[in-house]
Amino acid sequence: GSLVVNYPFDDNEQGVAIYSKSPDDAVFQKLALAYSKENAKMYQGSPCTDMYPTEYFPHGITNGAQWYNVPGGMQDWNYLHTNCFEVTIELGCVKYPRAEELPKYWAQNRQSLLQFMKQV
């Protein structure tokens, strides 16, 4: 897990972790920022320092391929083949939080989700 919004492309021709700009890169960045700005911990960019001390996402967003390369991912496939604009929202450093922690996750992400929906 992590606390970040990642956007296409998740893959590149080299198959390495480098920025892979889509034709709609500016739109994807705007969507990702709309979400992250409303989540203070995400927006700071270094939310999982205990687990990933060197990981940093400026403003809580990242290009998927720059973070790590994912060949054949659904986010890219849907974008390229169905014109569906998707981002991947990682909601926390713990991949499988305990049930009693879910209200905290809701509180941290409620405004982000509302702001994200307003982008339509």
Secondary structure, DSSP 8 states (H G I E B T S, - for coil): -EEEEEES-S--TT-SSS----TTHHHHHHHHHHHHTT-HHHHTS-TTTTT-TT---GGGEEEHHHH---TT-HHHHHHHHH-----EEEEESSSS--GGGHHHHHHHHHHHHHHHHHT-
